[in-house]
Amino acid sequence: MNYPTTDDVLGSLGLMRKPVQQDWVTPAALFGAGLVTGAAAAALLTPRRGSEVRAEIADAARNVQSTVSTLAHEVANVMPTLHRYDAEAIEAK
C-alpha cells in the first residue's frame, strides 16, 4: 500500500512545509565573544608596559570595528535578496 507523504497531505490542505532556517547568529556571537574575552585576557595578563598594552587594545578594537562593519555591509547586501525570496514564496501560495 502506498501511503501519502507529509507533503501530499499538506498540499491537499493548501499548505506547505516551512523552510528550515539555520540559526548561525547565536554560535557566531558566542564565538566572537570568546575571541574578544580571550584576547582581552591575554593582553591584560601578559607582562608588558601599559603603553604597549593600550596600543594593542586599540589595534584590536580597530580590527573588530572593521570586521563588524564589513559583515554589516555584507548582510545589508544580502537582505534585499532574502526579502525577494520571501515575497515570491508568499505569492506562490
Beta strands, then each sheet from edge to edge (+ up, - down):
end
